[in-house]
Amino acid sequence: MSPVREHYNPIITKLLREHDQLPIDKTEERKGFQRRILFLMSAIKFQEFEESFA
């Protein structure tokens, strides 16, 4: 596992757990978690892509 994944995976896992604990009717809060998770996943991919050219 890349260092950047090792750094961000616990954070993403925590956000996923919090997202899953919210009731279905809390749509806006759930979307907020989803956006944060997607942002972190994109940051991981970007960092790995950048490191592949270093």
N, C-alpha and C positions, 0 to 999 in steps of 0.2 A: 504494500500500500504506500502511496506517495506521502511525503511529509505533510503536504497541504491537506490531503484527505484525512490523515491522522489528526490534524488540528481541527478540521471542521466537522467531522463525522459525529463527535459527541454533541456538538451544538445542534446539528440537524436532527439527531435522534431525540434530543430534549424537546425541540420544537414540534416534532411529529407526535410525541406523547401528549404534549399540551393540546395540540390540534385535535387529537383523537378523543380527549377527555371532554371537549366542548360539546354541548348539545347541538343537534342538527340545526335547530332553529337560530343559532347564533352565526348566521351566514357571513356577516361582515367580519367578525372576529376570525372565523375559519379562513376566509379569503386572505386576511392579513398574515396569518401563519403561512399559508400557501405561498404568498409572495415572498416572504422572508426565506423560506426554504428554497424556492426556485432561484432567488438571488444568490444564496450561498452555493448552490449546486453550479450555477453559472460561473461564479468566482473560482470554484475548484477547477472546472474545465478550462477556463481562461488561463489560470496559473499553470496548469499542467501543459497546455499548449505552448505557453511562453517558455517554459522550462525545456521543452523538447527542442527548441531552437538555440538554447544557450550553450 
